Amino acid sequence: MDLPTPFRFDYEPGVVRFGDGCVDALAEEFAKQGIDRALVCCGESVGSSPVREAVEDGLGDRHAATFAGTGAQKALVEAAGAREAFHDHDADIFLAVGGGSALDVAKAAAVLTASDQPVAGAATDVAATGTLDIPAGNLPPIAAVPTTLAGADLSQVAGLTATPESGGVEETVGGGISDPRLMPTALFYDPALFEHTPAGVLAASAMNGFDKAVETLYAANATAISDATAIHALRLCRDALPELGGGTSDRDALRDAVTGIMLAQYGASRPDGSTLSLVHAFGHGLTAVSDIQQGAAHGAIAPHALEYLFEQTDGRRDLLAEGFGIEADTPDEAAAGVVDAVATIRDGLGLPTQLRDTVVPEDSLDRAAEITHEDAFMANAPEGLDATEAELRAVLDRAW
């Protein structure tokens, strides 16, 4: 399939530092960027792990304080707490450490810091519009030390939640923010730190991150640049990720996994739109109707979503097959090989193979299909995939 041309690739990622012990260079990198005082933002589990000590040691005198109050809910009240700590300790950068939740809270905190909006008002805005107003001008910078593989780091977007604790809403409401200024100014990928992440968390997050490479190849706004990074991401992930299923002490496999997920993200979140598509839209639908973890949702739905995609369109199956190392004589063989390869990675990670084996209730599938159909990521589907709500519901039935 010929690459759609012409394209415009507008992408400004932060400085990337990679390697065992690279967090030792936190102070050095921040000095280059004129940053004096970093507020570490993390969750309770990271805050009580050796990861926190390694990061704080790497910061040295540039460590302003640590806010260990982020959570999986990505609540605005947590962002408001981080903002308060940012002011109290005269910090000049938010340094998110851990999974995507810590980074999303740090991004929301940066927006709240710039706007100085009371948290109750921010919650009301999320309920009314699904997002926060991001003021013009500079935002406090953000940096990241990821310890999961979901792939939220090289991104200009963040999810957030307005909860009754904020005082602005009576029931929990989800939303999100997006702005090029939310792209981290520095990212530190230290494979040694991932060894402290529980195996189950690492495996589930890996499925979510890996699917970014798959979708980047068939997205309507694919480019030659993102093709190159996504294909190499698949080459690394196809062997490394199954090694993570039961936990691994194989440092080489862990390095390949971290590198692969980093490449899967590259160029996927851009000012002109994300390359995420069908699988992530299904993920949003399933997490909206249940407490299923995003990676588990992807594991159960991705092979079936790809089968449906290939029934409707080419889906650039030749490039996907190349990334997975599949030799096929016909387009149908290539498509089947890609679906099998994705399922093999899912199985190696130890994730559920059917939605019936997760917390998703069967009577919620109609609503999940509706949410999936309305999801903004569906706009990135390849030409020829004009999904109806009924078709998406049928895919969920296959996955059930």
ABEGO torsion letter per residue (X at the ends): XBBBOBBBBBBBBBBBBBEBGAAAAAAAAAAAAGBABBBBBBBAAAAABAAAAAAAAAAEAABABBBBABBAAGBAAAAAAAAAAAAAAGBABBBBBEBAAAAAAAAAAAAAAAAGBBAAAAAAAAAAAGBBBBBBEBBBBBBBBBABAAGAABBABBBBBBBAAAGABABBBBBBBBBAAABBABBBBBAAAAAABBAAAAAAAAAAAAAAAAAAAABAABBAAAAAAAAAAAAAAAAAAAAAAAEBABAAAAAAAAAAAAAAABGABBAAEBABBAAAAAAAAAAAABABBAAAAAAAAAAAAAAAAAAABAGGAAAAAAAAGBBBABAAAAAAAAAAAAAAAAAAAGBBABAAABABBAAAAAAAAAAAAABAAAAABBBGBBBBAAAAAAAAAAAX
